[in-house]
Amino acid sequence: MWQEQNNKLYQKFTFRNFSEAFAFMTRVALEAEKMNHHPLWTNVYNQVEVWLSTHDAGDVITDKDRQLAKKIDAIVK
C-alpha cells in the first residue's frame, strides 16, 4: 500500500528472490520510460523500495506519480 512520506509516495515490495525483484524493476522501468517519469528506488536482494514525486513540480506528489503508482500496482498483481 502506498504511503505519503515527505511529499513522496512510498512503498516497499518484497519478492521471493533477487531475480523476481529485478524482473519487477525491469517492468517498472519500461512503464516509467513510456511516461518519461522515473522513480527513485533501491534494491537489496529481494526487496525494492520506491519513492515517487515530480521533480518538475518542486518534488511534490502529482497525478503523474499517482498514475505511475497504479501502473506499478498492476505489475505486482
NORZI-V804956 format. One record per residue. RES is the residue in one small letter. PHI is phi in radians with two decimals (999 if undefined). Layout:
# NORZI-V804956
res,phi
RES,PHI
RES,PHI
This chain:
# NORZI-V804956
res,phi
m,999
w,-1.23
q,-2.16
e,-1.58
q,-2.39
n,0.88
n,1.08
k,-2.41
l,-1.49
y,-2.31
q,-2.71
k,-1.90
f,-2.01
t,-2.14
f,-2.07
r,-1.22
n,-2.81
f,-1.10
s,-1.04
e,-1.16
a,-1.09
f,-1.18
a,-1.10
f,-1.03
m,-1.08
t,-1.11
r,-1.13
v,-1.12
a,-1.03
l,-1.12
e,-1.17
a,-1.09
e,-1.14
k,-1.04
m,-1.50
n,0.93
h,-2.50
h,-1.91
p,-1.40
l,-1.63
w,-2.65
t,-2.32
n,-2.42
v,-2.30
y,0.85
n,-1.79
q,-2.04
v,-2.22
e,-1.89
v,-2.23
w,-2.15
l,-2.09
s,-2.73
t,-1.84
h,-1.11
d,-1.10
a,-1.73
g,1.64
d,1.10
v,-2.11
i,-1.39
t,-2.26
d,-1.05
k,-1.01
d,-1.19
r,-1.13
q,-1.14
l,-1.17
a,-1.02
k,-1.10
k,-1.14
i,-1.15
d,-1.04
a,-1.16
i,-1.19
v,-1.22
k,-1.21
